[in-house]
């Protein structure tokens, strides 16, 4: 194959590998917040979908409504996880120039 430069291809692969590693390393810098119940439950997660904080408005804490509070927490955590996955995907895609790499979340 005339004009095929394997060394150039290898350099590009190393650049991409470094960009992916840097992007993964900085996922904990991403912060997303979500809420449920009109703001009664608020959740913050990082780009790795690690729960950072839960805030529960005192008005939501009624012993008779415990199951409702549990549902609100689940809804807020799931909403934050979805936002965190989306933010992480965008972060990694920017780092890789939009190249889809097997094994990476998109």
C-alpha positions as CSV (number, residue, x, y, z in Angstrom):
1,X,0.0,0.0,0.0
2,X,1.6,3.2,-1.2
3,X,1.3,6.2,1.1
4,X,0.1,4.2,4.2
5,X,2.1,5.4,7.2
6,X,1.7,2.9,10.1
7,X,3.9,5.1,12.3
8,X,1.4,8.0,11.9
9,X,-1.5,5.7,12.7
10,X,0.3,4.5,15.8
11,X,1.0,8.0,17.0
12,X,-2.7,8.9,16.5
13,X,-3.7,5.8,18.4
14,X,-1.5,6.8,21.3
15,X,-2.9,10.3,21.3
16,X,-6.4,8.9,21.4
17,X,-5.5,6.5,24.2
18,X,-4.1,9.4,26.2
19,X,-7.2,11.6,25.5
20,X,-9.4,8.8,26.7
21,X,-7.4,8.2,29.9
22,X,-7.4,12.0,30.7
23,X,-11.2,12.2,30.1
24,X,-11.8,9.2,32.3
25,X,-9.6,10.6,35.0
26,X,-11.5,13.9,35.1
27,X,-15.0,12.4,35.3
28,X,-15.1,13.1,39.0
29,X,-14.8,16.8,38.1
30,X,-18.3,16.7,36.5
31,X,-21.2,17.6,38.8
32,X,-24.9,17.1,37.9
33,X,-27.9,17.8,40.0
34,X,-31.5,16.5,39.8
35,X,-34.6,16.7,41.9
36,X,-38.0,15.1,42.3
37,X,-41.2,16.0,44.0
38,X,-41.0,19.6,43.0
39,X,-37.6,20.0,44.7
40,X,-38.4,18.1,47.9
41,X,-35.6,15.7,47.1
42,X,-32.4,16.9,45.5
43,X,-29.4,14.8,44.4
44,X,-25.9,15.5,43.2
45,X,-23.6,13.0,41.4
46,X,-20.3,13.1,39.6
47,X,-19.5,11.9,36.1
48,X,-18.8,8.5,37.4
49,X,-22.4,8.3,38.7
50,X,-21.2,8.4,42.3
51,X,-23.7,9.9,44.6
52,X,-22.3,13.0,46.2
53,X,-25.1,14.5,48.2
54,X,-28.8,14.1,48.9
55,X,-30.9,16.9,50.3
56,X,-34.4,16.2,51.6
57,X,-36.7,19.1,52.4
58,X,-38.2,18.7,55.9
59,X,-41.7,18.9,54.5
60,X,-41.0,15.6,52.8
61,X,-40.4,13.8,56.1
62,X,-43.8,12.6,57.3
63,X,-43.8,9.1,58.9
64,X,-47.1,8.4,57.3
65,X,-45.7,9.1,53.8
66,X,-42.4,7.2,54.1
67,X,-43.0,5.2,50.9
68,X,-43.6,8.5,49.0
69,X,-40.2,9.8,50.3
70,X,-38.5,6.6,49.3
71,X,-40.0,6.9,45.8
72,X,-38.9,10.5,45.5
73,X,-35.3,9.6,46.5
74,X,-35.3,6.8,43.9
75,X,-36.6,9.1,41.2
76,X,-34.0,11.9,42.0
77,X,-31.1,9.4,42.1
78,X,-32.2,7.9,38.8
79,X,-32.6,11.3,37.2
80,X,-29.1,12.4,38.4
81,X,-27.6,9.1,37.2
82,X,-29.0,9.7,33.7
83,X,-27.7,13.2,33.7
84,X,-24.3,12.0,34.9
85,X,-24.1,9.4,32.2
86,X,-25.0,11.9,29.5
87,X,-22.5,14.4,30.9
88,X,-19.8,11.7,31.0
89,X,-20.5,10.6,27.5
90,X,-20.3,14.1,26.2
91,X,-17.0,14.6,28.1
92,X,-15.4,11.5,26.7
93,X,-16.7,12.2,23.1
94,X,-15.1,15.6,23.2
95,X,-11.8,14.1,24.4
96,X,-11.9,11.4,21.6
97,X,-13.0,13.8,18.9
98,X,-16.3,11.9,18.6
99,X,-14.6,8.6,17.7
100,X,-16.6,5.7,19.1
101,X,-14.3,3.4,21.0
102,X,-15.4,-0.1,22.0
103,X,-15.7,-0.6,25.7
104,X,-16.4,3.1,26.5
105,X,-19.8,4.3,27.6
106,X,-21.7,6.3,25.1
